[in-house]
Amino acid sequence: MPSLRRNPIEILARLGYGARGVVYGLVGGLALLAAIGAGGQTAAAVTLCRRCCSSLLAKSGSG
C-alpha cells in the first residue's frame, strides 16, 4: 500500500507535468483550428490591448 503522504517536491513535479500537458493540449487545439481555417479575424496587438483595457476599465467603473 503506497504512503498517503508524498514529498512536496513530487507533488509540485506532478502538477508541473499536468500544467505542461494542458498547455500542449491548448496549443495543439489552436493549431488544429488554424489548420482547418476555423478561426476568427486577426487583430493587431494594439487593437487587442485597447479593447481589453477599455473593457477592464468599464467593468471597474473607472472609465
Backbone as ProteinMPNN parsed JSONL, in Angstrom:
{"seq_chain_A": "MPSLRRNPIEILARLGYGARGVVYGLVGGLALLAAIGAGGQTAAAVTLCRRCCSSLLAKSGSG", "coords_chain_A": {"N_chain_A": [[0.849, -1.181, 0.0], [0.692, 2.137, -0.967], [2.214, 5.053, 0.484], [0.289, 7.627, 1.975], [1.167, 10.169, 2.392], [3.031, 12.343, 0.514], [6.075, 13.446, -0.913], [6.591, 16.93, -0.968], [7.972, 18.028, -3.136], [7.632, 16.11, -5.097], [4.89, 16.305, -5.504], [4.689, 18.908, -6.528], [6.149, 18.519, -8.864], [4.528, 16.715, -10.238], [2.257, 18.32, -10.617], [3.391, 20.228, -12.267], [3.967, 18.709, -14.568], [1.36, 18.109, -15.279], [0.338, 20.687, -15.837], [1.962, 21.309, -17.98], [1.033, 19.464, -19.847], [-1.569, 20.428, -20.227], [-1.042, 22.909, -21.424], [0.252, 22.07, -23.789], [-1.904, 20.724, -24.938], [-3.75, 22.826, -25.344], [-2.331, 24.486, -27.132], [-2.014, 22.71, -29.255], [-4.7, 22.317, -29.947], [-5.401, 24.913, -30.788], [-3.663, 25.128, -32.951], [-4.709, 23.161, -34.6], [-7.258, 24.246, -35.131], [-6.451, 26.52, -36.532], [-5.29, 25.292, -38.727], [-7.455, 24.115, -40.053], [-8.845, 26.29, -40.686], [-10.755, 27.415, -39.035], [-11.017, 29.882, -37.598], [-11.225, 33.177, -36.148], [-11.158, 36.624, -37.189], [-7.991, 38.197, -37.561], [-6.37, 40.427, -35.347], [-4.658, 43.459, -34.724], [-2.043, 43.783, -32.309], [-2.111, 46.109, -30.797], [-4.75, 46.999, -31.073], [-6.103, 44.904, -29.844], [-5.113, 45.151, -27.233], [-6.132, 47.67, -26.553], [-8.889, 47.138, -26.595], [-9.131, 45.237, -24.538], [-8.198, 46.699, -22.319], [-10.02, 48.84, -22.225], [-12.333, 47.431, -21.738], [-11.789, 46.332, -19.218], [-11.546, 48.683, -17.711], [-14.113, 49.7, -17.97], [-15.584, 47.767, -16.593], [-14.61, 48.13, -14.018], [-15.517, 50.587, -13.385], [-14.055, 52.861, -13.671], [-13.767, 54.136, -16.025]], "CA_chain_A": [[0.0, 0.0, 0.0], [1.541, 3.32, -1.027], [2.056, 6.029, 1.542], [-0.615, 8.714, 1.62], [1.95, 11.411, 2.429], [4.016, 12.395, -0.558], [7.064, 14.503, -0.859], [6.065, 18.135, -1.626], [8.643, 18.216, -4.425], [6.977, 15.197, -6.036], [3.572, 16.867, -5.81], [4.913, 20.036, -7.444], [6.585, 17.979, -10.152], [3.345, 16.167, -10.917], [1.448, 19.46, -11.055], [4.089, 20.827, -13.405], [3.729, 17.873, -15.74], [-0.04, 18.3, -15.66], [0.211, 22.007, -16.474], [2.617, 21.214, -19.285], [0.105, 18.748, -20.718], [-2.671, 21.333, -20.566], [-0.526, 23.897, -22.379], [0.426, 21.392, -25.078], [-3.231, 20.458, -25.479], [-4.328, 24.076, -25.84], [-1.595, 24.907, -28.333], [-2.377, 21.772, -30.308], [-6.064, 22.63, -30.378], [-5.37, 26.157, -31.569], [-3.005, 24.833, -34.227], [-5.679, 22.41, -35.405], [-8.258, 25.2, -35.605], [-5.823, 27.358, -37.562], [-5.042, 24.473, -39.91], [-8.696, 23.875, -40.783], [-9.418, 27.589, -41.034], [-11.895, 27.72, -38.179], [-10.628, 30.943, -36.678], [-11.802, 34.488, -36.406], [-10.288, 37.584, -37.836], [-6.816, 38.571, -36.785], [-6.365, 41.825, -34.939], [-3.347, 43.954, -34.33], [-1.831, 43.706, -30.865], [-2.521, 47.376, -30.183], [-6.211, 46.99, -31.036], [-6.494, 43.951, -28.823], [-4.781, 45.748, -25.94], [-7.098, 48.746, -26.291], [-10.183, 46.542, -26.28], [-9.055, 44.625, -23.21], [-8.062, 47.747, -21.306], [-11.277, 49.579, -22.114], [-13.289, 46.53, -21.119], [-11.468, 46.254, -17.796], [-11.87, 49.966, -17.09], [-15.568, 49.823, -17.914], [-16.069, 46.894, -15.525], [-14.204, 48.637, -12.719], [-16.203, 51.84, -13.18], [-13.101, 53.965, -13.723], [-13.635, 54.705, -17.376]], "C_chain_A": [[0.895, 1.245, 0.0], [1.221, 4.292, 0.111], [1.143, 7.161, 1.074], [0.091, 10.067, 1.637], [3.014, 11.349, 1.352], [4.962, 13.549, -0.305], [6.499, 15.735, -1.567], [6.711, 18.403, -2.988], [7.991, 17.327, -5.482], [5.614, 15.73, -6.445], [3.719, 18.033, -6.795], [5.342, 19.559, -8.826], [5.399, 17.422, -10.932], [2.423, 17.277, -11.415], [2.076, 20.145, -12.266], [3.882, 20.035, -14.684], [2.28, 18.007, -16.218], [-0.264, 19.62, -16.37], [0.835, 22.0, -17.854], [1.701, 20.51, -20.294], [-1.055, 19.624, -21.155], [-2.225, 22.354, -21.608], [-0.351, 23.27, -23.757], [-0.929, 21.104, -25.735], [-3.873, 21.708, -26.063], [-3.644, 24.547, -27.12], [-1.927, 23.995, -29.51], [-3.774, 22.024, -30.849], [-6.133, 23.891, -31.211], [-4.712, 25.941, -32.927], [-3.945, 24.077, -35.154], [-6.75, 23.343, -35.965], [-7.684, 26.103, -36.697], [-5.62, 26.57, -38.85], [-6.313, 24.246, -40.727], [-9.419, 25.172, -41.114], [-10.614, 27.979, -40.205], [-11.515, 28.763, -37.137], [-11.317, 32.229, -37.04], [-10.825, 35.375, -37.144], [-9.085, 37.858, -36.944], [-6.889, 40.059, -36.474], [-4.951, 42.216, -34.549], [-3.244, 43.927, -32.811], [-2.3, 44.974, -30.163], [-4.036, 47.426, -30.049], [-6.706, 46.059, -29.942], [-6.248, 44.518, -27.434], [-5.781, 46.848, -25.581], [-8.454, 48.182, -25.899], [-10.191, 45.95, -24.878], [-9.008, 45.677, -22.117], [-9.368, 48.514, -21.133], [-12.356, 48.718, -21.468], [-13.054, 46.438, -19.62], [-11.818, 47.549, -17.071], [-13.377, 50.152, -16.971], [-16.147, 48.965, -16.8], [-15.745, 47.434, -14.146], [-14.897, 49.974, -12.4], [-15.297, 53.047, -13.231], [-13.075, 54.653, -15.079], [-14.927, 55.075, -17.886]], "O_chain_A": [[1.757, 1.389, 0.867], [0.101, 4.334, 0.62], [1.215, 7.596, -0.075], [-0.343, 11.005, 0.967], [3.802, 10.405, 1.295], [4.659, 14.492, 0.426], [5.973, 15.605, -2.672], [6.067, 18.944, -3.887], [7.82, 17.742, -6.627], [5.226, 15.617, -7.607], [2.973, 18.134, -7.769], [4.942, 20.133, -9.839], [5.284, 17.634, -12.139], [1.872, 17.183, -12.512], [1.373, 20.586, -13.176], [3.652, 20.605, -15.751], [2.014, 18.016, -17.42], [-0.966, 19.679, -17.38], [0.309, 22.606, -18.787], [1.611, 20.917, -21.452], [-1.479, 19.576, -22.309], [-2.95, 22.629, -22.564], [-0.748, 23.85, -24.768], [-1.072, 21.23, -26.951], [-4.467, 21.665, -27.141], [-4.307, 24.957, -28.073], [-2.1, 24.466, -30.634], [-4.006, 21.954, -32.056], [-6.837, 23.941, -32.22], [-5.149, 26.501, -33.932], [-3.971, 24.328, -36.358], [-7.109, 23.244, -37.139], [-8.367, 26.411, -37.674], [-5.763, 27.118, -39.943], [-6.258, 24.191, -41.956], [-10.477, 25.158, -41.743], [-11.418, 28.804, -40.638], [-11.677, 28.543, -35.937], [-11.919, 32.353, -38.107], [-9.8, 34.92, -37.654], [-9.168, 37.758, -35.72], [-7.416, 40.844, -37.263], [-4.159, 41.387, -34.101], [-4.252, 44.037, -32.113], [-2.828, 44.912, -29.052], [-4.55, 47.852, -29.015], [-7.628, 46.398, -29.201], [-7.093, 44.377, -26.55], [-6.222, 46.941, -24.436], [-9.098, 48.685, -24.979], [-11.144, 46.139, -24.121], [-9.698, 45.56, -21.104], [-9.772, 48.804, -20.007], [-13.199, 49.228, -20.73], [-14.004, 46.463, -18.837], [-12.325, 47.521, -15.95], [-13.861, 50.701, -15.981], [-17.094, 49.377, -16.13], [-16.509, 47.228, -13.202], [-14.857, 50.432, -11.258], [-15.714, 54.148, -12.873], [-12.402, 55.671, -15.237], [-15.028, 55.573, -19.007]]}, "name": "protein", "num_of_chains": 1, "seq": "MPSLRRNPIEILARLGYGARGVVYGLVGGLALLAAIGAGGQTAAAVTLCRRCCSSLLAKSGSG"}
